[in-house]
Amino acid sequence: MAAISVKNLSKSFRLYQKEPGLSGSIKSLFHRKFTETKAVDNISFDINEGELVGFIGPNGAGKTTTLKILSGLLHPTSGQASVLGFVPWQRKQAFQRQFALVMGQKNQLWWDLPAQESFLLNKEIYEISDSQYKKTISKLSRMLEIEDLLKIPVRKLSLGQRMKAELVCALLHSPKVLLLDEPSIGLDVIAQEKMRQFVKNYNQEFNSTIILTSHYMGDVLRLCRRVIVLNEGEIIFDGPLEKISAKYSKEKLFKIQLESQIPKEEFEKLGKVGQYELPLVTITIPRNEATEKASLILDKFPISDLTIEEPAIEDIIRHFFERKK
Amino acid sequence: MRKYLAVSRITVSNILEYRWNFLIGHLRSIVLLVMLYYLWTAVFSKNNNLFGYGLAQMITYVLLVTIIRAIVLNSRTDNISGEISGGGKFFTYLLQPIGYLRYWFTIDVVYKIIDLAAAIIEVTLLALIVKATLFLQTNPVSIFLFLVSLGLAILLYFFLSALISYVTFWTYQGWGIRFAFVLFLEFSAGAFFPLNVLPATFVNFLKLTPFPYLVFFPINIYLGKANFFDLVFGFSMSALWLAILFLTAKVVWRRGLKIYEAAGG
C-alpha cells in the first residue's frame, strides 16, 4: 500500500481584489470583488513507503498548499487524499503521532526558551518514553551537530542553527511520513549542504517517507530520484529526474574544444551558439539532428575534444516555466 | 494529562523569562485600586448606604473585582486570534496530538494561579495601607456557592473569549471586535461598578446574558446579597449559557477550520 495517496485533489481559494490607493480602499468597504483561484487543480499521485520525492515549481505553483492538505491543516475543495491510511484533515491523533510537517518559514520552538524546553514539551505531547527520547535526541543532535546549542534561548540562535533545532523537535517522535517545506530557505551554502546530507541520511536510516519542496533546485537534484513538477496547481511531470530531460529538452548541448581559430559564423550555421570563448565553443543543437551534426563537426573542423551533453535540469525546468507563461 | 502538565511547565518557564514585564504590569493595578478606594470613600462620606451597599461592602466589591479579574477575566485565548491570522504556532498545535482548547486552558490556569497570588498581595497591601474596613463572609454555604459561581464564571469567560478569537477565521483580524467586546463585557459584568447603579429594567435584561455571572453574581453571593430566587436563577442561567457557549465554540471551530486558509508560509 502506498504511504501517501492523492486522487483528483483540488483546492481553491477566494481572493478579493482591491483597486489601488485610498479610493480603492473606500470602494472595497462597500463592494468587494471576489475571484476564485485554484491553488491545486485536480492532482493525483501515489508515494510509496521510504520514497523521497521532490516537489518543484515556481512560487504559487501549489506545492505548499498540497503539503498543508496532506498534513491536515487545510480541507480540500474536492478530491481524496490518504496518508498512512488516514484522511489527514480528520486530524486523528493516531495519524498525528506518525507524521511531521516542517516549514522553513515557521517555527514551533518557544522563542524565548532554550530548544531543550520545546523538546521536552514535544516528548510529552507525543508520549515518547524516556529511553526512546534519549536515544533519538542523542542520535539526531549528533547527526546535526547541535549538542552545544540545546541550552541557549532559541532567539539567540542563528537561522541555520534554529532550523536544525526545529528539525530535531519535529523528528523526536520518529515520524513515518515527513513533509519538508523549504527546509533550506535562507540558509547559507554550507548549511544547505548539511541539511541535504541530513535529509538523505534520515531517509535511509529510518526508511521514512519524505516529501520535500524547495526553490533550490540543488536540494532536489541532490536528494530525490523522483520529482513531481507543479505549475499553476497542476502536475506537469511526475517521474525519475533523468526523464525530465528526455521529455522536455528538445536540444543537446555540444561543447567543442578547437585546435585553431574558426569564425563564429561557421558555428551559427549549425545551431544556436552559446559561449564563443576560444578555444571553447558551445552550441545547442536540436536533439534529432545531433548525430548528423556531430559527424559534420568532426569532419569539418580541427577539434581537440567534443562532448555532447544534456542541458542542465535546472535550465530545462526554467525554460519550461517561462514558456508556459 | 502529562501532556498538559508539560504545557504548564513550559508556560511557567516562559513567564519567568519575562519576570520584569510581569512585575511592572502588576504595579499598574495597585494605582487603580488606590484611586477607586478614595473615589468610593468620597461618595459614601454623605451617605451610609448607596444602591443597597454599605461602604465596607462597596470597598469589598472593588477589591473582589481585582481578585476576579485575575482568575475570571484573564485568558490567553486572545492569542488564538493572532495565531489564526498569522499562522505561527497554530500550525504546530493543529498538527500535534493535543487538544487545542485544552492546551489554552492549561496555559490559562497557570496565569490565573500566578495572577491570583499577585492580586491577593495587592489587595492585602492596599487594605493594610488605607486601613479599610472589609466585609468578611463567615457563612460556609455562601463561601461554597461563591466558589462554585467562580468556577462557572471561569469557564464562561474562557469560551466567550475563545469564540471572539474564532471570528478571525472569517475576518482575518480580531482586534477591533475584541476591543469593543471586552469593554461591553466588563461594563455589563459589573467589573467597573455594581450593576445596581443601572436602571432596573436594563439590569433585568442583562441578567439574561452571560455577563453578570462573570463578576456581579459571584460577588453578590459573597456579600450575602443574593436571595434564594437570585441563586436559583443565577446558577441556572450560568449553566445554560455555559452549555450554549461550549456547543457554539465546538461548531464554530469546526466550521472555521473548514474555511481556514492556513495563510503564511
Contacts between the chains, C-beta under 8 A, distances in Angstrom:
chain1	res1	chain2	res2	distance
A	13	B	261	6.0
A	64	B	265	6.5
A	68	B	262	4.9
A	71	B	95	5.7
A	72	B	94	7.1
A	72	B	95	6.6
A	73	B	91	6.1
A	73	B	94	5.9
A	73	B	95	7.0
A	73	B	260	7.4
A	73	B	262	4.4
A	74	B	260	6.8
A	74	B	261	7.2
A	74	B	262	5.3
A	75	B	257	7.1
A	75	B	258	5.0
A	75	B	260	7.8
A	91	B	94	7.0
A	91	B	95	8.0
A	93	B	97	4.0
A	96	B	95	6.2
A	96	B	96	5.9
A	96	B	97	4.4
A	97	B	97	5.4
A	99	B	95	8.0
A	100	B	95	7.6
A	101	B	91	7.3
A	101	B	95	5.7
A	103	B	91	7.1
A	103	B	265	4.9
A	105	B	264	7.6
A	105	B	265	4.5
A	106	B	87	6.1
A	106	B	88	6.6
A	106	B	91	5.8
A	106	B	92	7.7
A	106	B	264	7.5
A	106	B	265	5.1
A	107	B	88	7.9
A	108	B	89	6.3
A	108	B	91	7.7
A	108	B	92	3.9
A	110	B	10	6.3
A	110	B	14	6.3
A	112	B	14	6.1
A	112	B	17	4.5
A	112	B	18	7.3
A	113	B	10	6.8
A	113	B	13	5.6
A	113	B	14	6.2
A	113	B	17	6.6
A	117	B	10	5.4
A	117	B	13	5.8
A	118	B	10	7.4
A	120	B	6	6.5
A	120	B	9	7.7
A	120	B	10	7.5
A	121	B	6	5.0
A	121	B	7	6.7
A	121	B	9	7.8
A	121	B	10	5.0
A	122	B	96	7.7
A	123	B	6	7.5
A	124	B	2	5.1
A	124	B	3	4.9
A	124	B	5	7.2
A	124	B	6	3.5
A	125	B	3	5.1
A	125	B	6	7.0
A	125	B	96	5.3
A	125	B	97	6.4
A	125	B	98	5.0
A	126	B	96	7.4
A	126	B	97	6.6
A	127	B	2	7.7
A	127	B	3	7.6
A	127	B	97	7.8
A	153	B	17	7.7
A	181	B	265	7.0
